[in-house]
Amino acid sequence: MRTSADWLRYFEQNSQSLLEIPWHAGPELTAQERLRLGHSVQEFQRGESSEGRHFLRYAEQYAATTGDRDYVSALRLFIAEEQRHARDLGRFLAINRIPLVASTLPDRVFRMLRHLLGSLEMSIAVLITAEIIAEVYYTALRAATDSVILERLCEQILRDEASHVEFQAEQLAKLRASRGQLLYGLTVTAQRLLFLGTCLVVWVFHRYAFEAGGQNFGRFWHSAWFHFERAFASSSRSRRLQAPEAAARVIDWQKLLATPYGARLDTLCAHPELIHHGYLSRRYRTAPNQYLDVFEDLDDGQWKYCGFGWVASEGAARIVYLREGSTEVGLAELPPTILLPRPGVLSVEEVAEYGSRTEPESFSRYVDLTHQVSFGDFRYHYRMVSPRPSDVPIAIQVHRDSGDPMLRQKLGPIEGLGGA
């Protein structure tokens, strides 16, 4: 789970790396497209234009209670991104001679719901519903016309919205961390009912836009719930990581490096979270960016340590461990200094130069879903096939080898470690 300081850095960086919108293309919508899509885009433009005064007041109250001032700063930048969406959509509408609207019924209802209980949690619960729907809507809108402006604008908004959903989901996890299982279950049920009703309303009001983008009701419904389940699966994981027992699972990186191959799992951490169970091998998550690999010792039946991994984000974990190549890395952390060849050595060329010079016999460099540099016990993953000088690792895997070829032959390759 990211801290508010992490999110603040993300929003600061994101504002400096926006896509270039080809505004010079001018008015591109046909008369039929203006008629079919104009009202729909007007409504979403209005929905993006909130000043967030109540939201910020609730955030200030939260910060006063928790001391988390970075959350308020991050939220201000989040609201600024939403307002940028509104400005850009407004500019697109103006170019195509479609007027803005001052108010819409769905927008008024959503604003009323956000302030219904006068709490930060309620505001976020309603807002994340709209953000998830936006992911589905802008995907359809991007394909609904031949407008190069609209296509690029939707692409930028979709990039932003993916992080917005993650930001809000993690904050909900923090707010709900101390809630008992029964009450938490009721909360999630209420969230699902809100989302269900929202889906039906959005389809009624924006059906033509979805159909123009190639989505019938079935596709819209499936896509909406897919995004919902993904968002709240992330929120549930983040909530579990807030629990007191989660702190007991985190292992110091230096301890992992010093622990020899074959150490018993129960000597490393308590109650790790099992995420993969293979033949004679398991993978555990011990922290949001820390993974532990173990094997079953056939002599005594104990699960024993054979390696670990660091990932920059949940998206990076899905790319490296689940091989979901189309996944976005998302908000990424920098690797722990202790896992780097030397402090500050981050770029692929620097890492490769170090590895080829110090470990020439084991050095290799190749592309298999990620750009990988491997030497000794270490494997560094880069997202781009041809990494830029500014790119940093999205994952680092450390494989502790027993040195026993017979045992290695019996175990086979542990998925995600030591081989593609």
N, C-alpha and C positions, 0 to 999 in steps of 0.2 A: 504494500500500500504506500502511495506517495504521501509525503508530508505537504502541508500547505506551502512551505518554502519551495518544494519541488514544483508545485503547480504554478507558483508565482514566477519562477524562472522559465517554465514552459511558455506561459502566456507572453512574457517579455520577449522570448526568442521567436515565438510564432508571429508576432506583429512585425518582425523584421524579415520574414521569409514567405511572403504572400505570392501567390501566382499573379502573373500579369494578365489583366483582363483586356481583351482587344476592343476597347470602346470605339475605336476608329471605324469599326465595321458599320456603325450606324443602325438605322431601323431595319430589322430583318424579319419581323413577324408578318405573316400574311394577314389579310383581313379576317379570314376564317380562324386563324390561330389567335388573333387578338380577341375575337368573340368567344372562342372556346376556352382560352386559358387566362384571359385578362383578369376576371374576377377572382379566380383562384390565387393568382400571384399577388393581387392586391391584398387578399386576406392574410397570406403568409408574410407579406412585407409589413403589414400592420402588427402582426404577432411578434416580429423580431424587434420592434421599435420601443420596447419598454425602457424606462429610465431606471427601474429597479429601486426606487426609493424605499418601499416597504421591505424589500428583500435585504437591502443594505442595513436597515434598522435592525432586522432580526439577526443579521450577521454580527453587527456591533454588540448586541446583547450576548451572543454566543462567545465572542472574543473576550468580553468582559468577564465571563464566567470561567473560561478555559485558559485565557492568556494567549490564545492563538491569533495574534494580530495579522499574521501573514495570510490567514484565510480571508480577511476583509480585503486586503490588497489584491489577492488573486481573484476574488469575486468581482472587484471593480474592473479588472482587465477582462474577465469573462463577459461582463455586461457590455464593455466596450466592443468586444467581438460581435456580440449580437446586434449592437447598434450599427456596426460596419456592415453586417448583412443587410440590415434595413436600408441603409444609405445606398448600397450597391443595387439592391432590388429596386429601390425607388428610382435610381438613375436609369436602370434598364426599362422600367415602365415609362419614364418620361421620354426616352429615346423613341419608344414605340407608340407615343401619343396616347398612353393609358393613364388616366389620373389616379392619384393616391386617394385612399379612403381614410376618413378620420376615425371610424369605429366600425366593428363588425360584431355580430351576435356571438359567434364562437369565441372571439377574443375577449369580449366582456365577461362571458361565463368563466373562462379560464382565469382571468384576473380576479374574479370574485372568489373562485375556489382557492386560489393561492393565499388569499388573506382570510379565509374562512375561520381558521383557528388562531390566527395571529402568531404563527410559530415558524421557525426556520425549517423544521422537518416538513411541515405541510407545504410550504412554498417550493421546496426542492422536489417533493413527491409529485406535485402537479407539473412542475417545470420539466422534470425528466421524462414524464409522459409525452409532453410536446416535443422534446428533443428526439426521443426515439421515433415518433411519427415523422419528424422532419427528415430523418435518415432515409425513410422509405419514400417520402414525397419528393425530395430533391433528386433521388435516383430516377424516379419516373419522369420528373420534369426535365432532367438532363437529356432524356431520349425523346422528348415529346415534339421537338422542333429541329430544324436545321440551323438554328441560330448559334454561331460560334461564341457570341457573348454569353448567352444563357448557358451553354455547355460548360465553358470555363468557370463561370460564376457558380454554377451548381457544384462543380468539382471542388472549388475552394470551400464552399459552405459544407460539403460533405466531409472534407478533411477536418474542418473545425468541429463539426458536430460529433464526430467519433470521439474526440477528446472531451468535448463538453459532457457527453453521456458518462464517460469514465469519471470525470471530475465530480459530477453530481452523485453517481453511484457510490463512490468512495466516501463522500461526505455523509450520505445516508447511512452507510455502514458504521461510521463513527457515532452518529447520533443514536443508532439503534443497538449499539454494541452491548449495553448492559440489560437489554430487554430479555425477559425469560422466553423460553422456547414457545410456549403457548401463545403469549402475547405477540411475539414476533411473527408467528404463523398467521395470526389474525391480521396483523399489519400487512403482511404480504398479500393475503387474500383481498383486503381492501384495495391494495395497489393494483391487483389484477382486475378487479371489478371496474376501477376507474379507467384502466387502460382499455378494457373491453368496450365500455361506453364511448370512449374517445374514438376508438377505431370506427365504430358504427357512424358516429357523427361526422368524422372526417370523410368517410366514404360518401355519405349523402351530399356533403357540400363540395367535394372535390373529385367526384367520380370521373368527370370528363378529362381532367388533367391526368389522372392515373391511367385511364384507358388510352389517352393519346401517347403515353409513355410505354404502352404495351402491357399494362397490368390490369387484368380483370379482377373481380372481387376475390377470387380464390388466391391468386398470386399476391395481391395486396395483403390479405389476411395472413397468409403463411409468412410473408416477409416481415410484417409488423410483429408477429409473435416470436419469430426467430430473433429479431433485434431485442425484444423485451427480455426473453429468456437469457440471452447472452449478457445483457446489462445487469440483470439481477443475480445471475450466477456469479458475476464478478463482485457484486455488492455483498453477496452472502459469504464469498471467500474472504473478502476484506473484513467483514464483521467477525468471522472466526479468528482472524489474525489479531483482532483487538482483544480477544479473550485472554485472561491471565495465563492460562496454560500455554498459549502460543509463544509467549516470551521465553518459556523454558526450552523451546525447540531450536531457537537461533544459536548457531555455532560460530564462534570466532573464526575468521578466515585463517589466521595464523595457526590456530589449533588444528584445522583441517589439513593444512600443509604439513604440519609436524606429525600428524597421526599416521602410523604405518599401515600398509596394506594388511588386511585381515583382522583389524581391530573390531571388536564386537559392537554392533549397532547400539546396544543399550548403554555402552560406556560413552557414547558420543552425545546422545540427546534423549529426552523423554517424550513420548507421545508424538512422534513425527507423523505427518499427513501423507498417507500412501496415495500416490497418483498413478502408478503403473506397476503391474504384477506380471512378470514374464516367467519363462521356465528358468528356474534357478537364479533369477535376478529380480530386483525390485528398485523402484525409484521413489524417493520421498521428497516432499517439499518441506523445508524447515523454516523458511522465511519467504516473503514475496519474491525475492530474487536469488534464493539459495536452494539448490537441489543436491540430494545425496544419493549415491548409487551404492548398492550392496549386492552381495551374492550369498547363496546358501551353501554353507560348508557341509558337504556330504558326510563328513566324518562325525560331526557332532550336532548337525541340524541347526546350527546358529547362523543368524544373518550377520554378515561381516562386510566391512568397509572396503570399497575398491575405487572410489573416486567421487568427485563432486563437480558441480557446475554453478557458475554465476550467470544470470541473465539480466539484461538492461531493463526489461519490461515484460509484462505478461505476453504481449505480442511477440517479443523475441523468443520467449519460451515456446510458443506455439510453432514458430518457424523452425527452431532448432530441434525440439524434442518431438513435436507432432508432425513435422515436415509439411506444414500448411504454408506453402510458398507465397500465396496471395495476401497473407495477413500483414497489416500495417504494424510496424514496430511500436508506434505511438510514443507517449511520453517516456523518455529513456533516461536512465541514470548512468553516470560514469562508473567504470569498473573500480573496485578497490585497488589502491596503489600497490598493495602487497602481491596482487596477481599479475602485475605488469612486469616485463623484463627489467625495466628500470623506471623510477618515477618520471612521469611525463612522456614516456614512450607509448604512444597510442595509435599512430597511423600505421596502415598496413605495411608501408615500405620500411618504416623504422623497426617494426616488430620482425619483419622478414629478414632485414639486414642483421639484426641481433641473432635470430635463430640460426641463419645459415652460417654465421661466423662462430657461434659458440657450440652449436649442436649439429654439425654438418651431416653426421651419419643418420640422424633421425629426422632431419628437416624435410618438409614437403609443403607444397603450396598448390592449391587447386580449387576449382569451383564445383560445388555440389549443393545446389540450392542457396548456399551462402559461399562467400569467398573465404577460404580457410587457410590459415597458416599454422602449421603443426611442427613442434619440435620438443624433444624430451617428453615430459608428462603433460605438456600444455597444448591446447588447441584454441586458437583465436578465430572467432567468426565475425565476418563483416557482411552487412546487408547487401551492398551493391556488388554486382558481378565485377565491375571495375571500380573499386573504391576510390574516392577523392582523397586528396591529402588531409582534408579536415575530418574525414570519417573516423569514427572510433569503434571499438568492438561492441557488438550487441550481445555477445555471449563468450564466456571463457570456460572451457572444460578441462578438468585435471583428472587424468587417469592414473591411478596407482597400480602398477603392474606387479604381479606376484613374482615374476621372473621364472615361474614354473610352466614350461610350455605344455606339459601334460594337463595341468589344471586348466590352463587357458583353452586347450582343445576341448576339454570336457564341458566347460562353461559356454564356449562360443562367444561371439561378440555381444557385449551388453548394449542393448539398443540405445543409440544416441551417444555412445562413448567408443572411442578408439576406432571408429570406422563409419562409413556412410551407410 
